[in-house]
Amino acid sequence: MSELRMKDSPPGSIGACSPNGWIDSSLFVKWMSHLIAFAKPTQNKKILLIVDGHSSHKSLEAIEMARQNGIVMLCLPPHTTHRMQPLDKVFFGPLKVNYNRECDKWMVTNAGRRISQYEQASLFSAAYLVALPLKKQC
């Protein structure tokens, strides 16, 4: 994982990749460690983590980590996340709109160039910072 891919990413972001480019259980556990450090859940102050049914989310290590750290994992039924994901409307939908807007602005100011993997973090960061006030309202 090149640090150049994380250039101008939102503060506190982490980056990782697997040998085949797809998420696996070890990457998910690494992400959960980051979530725990950031959200600081406890047994008395639990958080809800909504996941799809991907096998990477259901490893014994991930489930034990969740239980030990006050994370309640809710697994949506297979093939329903497109209908049941509650954050799609209030956060991820607006984030996607903002990201597309940032990409459009970049392409206008960089005519003839393609957005590469090295611009994505910066474009996402700009979109995320616009969507962040929406997240705080939820």
C-alpha positions as a Markdown table, in Angstrom:
| # | Residue | x | y | z |
|---|---|---|---|---|
| 1 | Met | 0.0 | 0.0 | 0.0 |
| 2 | Ser | 1.6 | 3.2 | -1.1 |
| 3 | Glu | 1.2 | 6.1 | 1.2 |
| 4 | Leu | 0.7 | 8.3 | -1.9 |
| 5 | Arg | -2.8 | 6.8 | -2.1 |
| 6 | Met | -3.6 | 8.3 | 1.2 |
| 7 | Lys | -2.4 | 11.8 | 0.4 |
| 8 | Asp | -4.8 | 14.5 | 1.6 |
| 9 | Ser | -7.2 | 11.9 | 3.1 |
| 10 | Pro | -9.5 | 12.8 | 6.0 |
| 11 | Pro | -7.6 | 13.2 | 9.3 |
| 12 | Gly | -7.3 | 9.9 | 11.1 |
| 13 | Ser | -7.8 | 7.7 | 8.0 |
| 14 | Ile | -6.0 | 4.4 | 7.6 |
| 15 | Gly | -5.3 | 2.5 | 4.4 |
| 16 | Ala | -4.7 | -1.1 | 3.7 |
| 17 | Cys | -5.0 | -3.6 | 0.9 |
| 18 | Ser | -5.1 | -7.4 | 0.5 |
| 19 | Pro | -3.0 | -9.4 | -1.9 |
| 20 | Asn | -6.0 | -9.9 | -4.2 |
| 21 | Gly | -7.6 | -6.4 | -3.8 |
| 22 | Trp | -10.7 | -7.7 | -2.0 |
| 23 | Ile | -11.5 | -7.3 | 1.7 |
| 24 | Asp | -10.7 | -10.3 | 3.9 |
| 25 | Ser | -11.2 | -11.1 | 7.5 |
| 26 | Ser | -7.7 | -9.8 | 8.5 |
| 27 | Leu | -8.4 | -6.4 | 6.9 |
| 28 | Phe | -11.8 | -6.2 | 8.6 |
| 29 | Val | -10.3 | -6.9 | 12.0 |
| 30 | Lys | -7.7 | -4.2 | 11.3 |
| 31 | Trp | -10.6 | -1.8 | 10.4 |
| 32 | Met | -12.4 | -2.8 | 13.6 |
| 33 | Ser | -9.3 | -2.0 | 15.7 |
| 34 | His | -9.4 | 1.5 | 14.1 |
| 35 | Leu | -13.1 | 1.8 | 14.8 |
| 36 | Ile | -12.6 | 0.9 | 18.4 |
| 37 | Ala | -9.7 | 3.4 | 18.8 |
| 38 | Phe | -11.9 | 6.1 | 17.2 |
| 39 | Ala | -15.3 | 5.4 | 18.7 |
| 40 | Lys | -14.1 | 4.1 | 22.0 |
| 41 | Pro | -17.1 | 1.8 | 22.7 |
| 42 | Thr | -17.3 | 0.0 | 26.1 |
| 43 | Gln | -19.6 | -2.6 | 27.6 |
| 44 | Asn | -21.5 | 0.3 | 29.2 |
| 45 | Lys | -21.5 | 2.5 | 26.1 |
| 46 | Lys | -22.1 | 0.1 | 23.2 |
| 47 | Ile | -22.2 | 0.9 | 19.5 |
| 48 | Leu | -24.2 | -0.7 | 16.7 |
| 49 | Leu | -22.2 | -1.9 | 13.7 |
| 50 | Ile | -24.4 | -2.8 | 10.7 |
| 51 | Val | -22.7 | -5.2 | 8.3 |
| 52 | Asp | -23.7 | -7.2 | 5.3 |
| 53 | Gly | -23.3 | -11.0 | 5.2 |
| 54 | His | -19.8 | -11.0 | 3.7 |
| 55 | Ser | -17.6 | -13.7 | 5.1 |
| 56 | Ser | -15.0 | -11.2 | 6.2 |
| 57 | His | -17.4 | -9.8 | 8.7 |
| 58 | Lys | -18.2 | -13.1 | 10.3 |
| 59 | Ser | -14.8 | -14.4 | 11.4 |
| 60 | Leu | -14.4 | -15.7 | 15.0 |
| 61 | Glu | -11.8 | -13.0 | 15.6 |
| 62 | Ala | -14.1 | -10.2 | 14.5 |
| 63 | Ile | -17.0 | -11.5 | 16.5 |
| 64 | Glu | -14.9 | -11.9 | 19.7 |
| 65 | Met | -13.4 | -8.5 | 19.2 |
| 66 | Ala | -16.8 | -7.0 | 18.9 |
| 67 | Arg | -18.1 | -8.7 | 22.0 |
| 68 | Gln | -15.1 | -7.7 | 24.1 |
| 69 | Asn | -15.3 | -4.1 | 23.1 |
| 70 | Gly | -19.0 | -3.3 | 23.3 |
| 71 | Ile | -19.8 | -3.5 | 19.6 |
| 72 | Val | -23.2 | -5.0 | 18.8 |
| 73 | Met | -22.9 | -6.4 | 15.2 |
| 74 | Leu | -26.2 | -6.6 | 13.2 |
| 75 | Cys | -25.9 | -8.6 | 10.0 |
| 76 | Leu | -28.4 | -7.7 | 7.4 |
| 77 | Pro | -30.0 | -10.6 | 5.5 |
| 78 | Pro | -28.4 | -11.7 | 2.2 |
| 79 | His | -29.2 | -9.6 | -0.9 |
| 80 | Thr | -31.1 | -6.9 | 1.1 |
| 81 | Thr | -28.4 | -4.3 | 1.8 |
| 82 | His | -29.6 | -2.2 | -1.2 |
| 83 | Arg | -33.0 | -1.9 | 0.5 |
| 84 | Met | -32.2 | -2.1 | 4.2 |
| 85 | Gln | -29.0 | 0.0 | 4.6 |
| 86 | Pro | -30.3 | 2.9 | 6.8 |
| 87 | Leu | -27.2 | 5.1 | 6.3 |
| 88 | Asp | -27.6 | 5.1 | 2.5 |
| 89 | Lys | -30.3 | 7.8 | 2.7 |
| 90 | Val | -28.9 | 10.1 | 5.4 |
| 91 | Phe | -25.1 | 9.8 | 5.0 |
| 92 | Phe | -23.8 | 7.6 | 2.2 |
| 93 | Gly | -26.2 | 9.0 | -0.4 |
| 94 | Pro | -25.2 | 12.6 | 0.2 |
| 95 | Leu | -21.5 | 11.5 | 0.4 |
| 96 | Lys | -21.7 | 9.9 | -3.0 |
| 97 | Val | -23.3 | 13.0 | -4.5 |
| 98 | Asn | -20.6 | 15.2 | -2.9 |
| 99 | Tyr | -17.8 | 12.9 | -4.2 |
| 100 | Asn | -19.2 | 13.0 | -7.7 |
| 101 | Arg | -19.4 | 16.8 | -7.5 |
| 102 | Glu | -15.7 | 16.9 | -6.4 |
| 103 | Cys | -14.7 | 14.6 | -9.3 |
| 104 | Asp | -16.6 | 16.8 | -11.7 |
| 105 | Lys | -14.8 | 19.9 | -10.4 |
| 106 | Trp | -11.4 | 18.1 | -10.7 |
| 107 | Met | -12.1 | 17.0 | -14.3 |
| 108 | Val | -13.1 | 20.6 | -15.3 |
| 109 | Thr | -9.8 | 22.0 | -13.8 |
| 110 | Asn | -7.7 | 19.2 | -15.2 |
| 111 | Ala | -9.1 | 18.8 | -18.7 |
| 112 | Gly | -7.8 | 15.8 | -20.6 |
| 113 | Arg | -6.5 | 14.0 | -17.4 |
| 114 | Arg | -8.0 | 11.0 | -15.7 |
| 115 | Ile | -8.5 | 10.7 | -12.0 |
| 116 | Ser | -5.9 | 8.3 | -10.7 |
| 117 | Gln | -5.7 | 6.3 | -7.5 |
| 118 | Tyr | -3.5 | 9.1 | -6.2 |
| 119 | Glu | -6.2 | 11.8 | -6.4 |
| 120 | Gln | -9.0 | 9.7 | -4.9 |
| 121 | Ala | -8.2 | 10.3 | -1.2 |
| 122 | Ser | -8.1 | 14.0 | -1.7 |
| 123 | Leu | -11.4 | 14.1 | -3.6 |
| 124 | Phe | -13.0 | 11.9 | -1.0 |
| 125 | Ser | -11.7 | 14.0 | 1.8 |
| 126 | Ala | -13.3 | 17.1 | 0.3 |
| 127 | Ala | -16.6 | 15.3 | -0.2 |
| 128 | Tyr | -16.5 | 13.8 | 3.3 |
| 129 | Leu | -15.9 | 17.1 | 5.0 |
| 130 | Val | -19.0 | 18.5 | 3.3 |
| 131 | Ala | -21.0 | 15.5 | 4.4 |
| 132 | Leu | -19.7 | 15.5 | 7.9 |
| 133 | Pro | -22.2 | 18.0 | 9.3 |
| 134 | Leu | -24.9 | 15.6 | 8.1 |
| 135 | Lys | -23.3 | 12.7 | 10.0 |
| 136 | Lys | -23.3 | 14.8 | 13.3 |
| 137 | Gln | -27.0 | 15.4 | 13.0 |
| 138 | Cys | -27.8 | 11.7 | 12.8 |
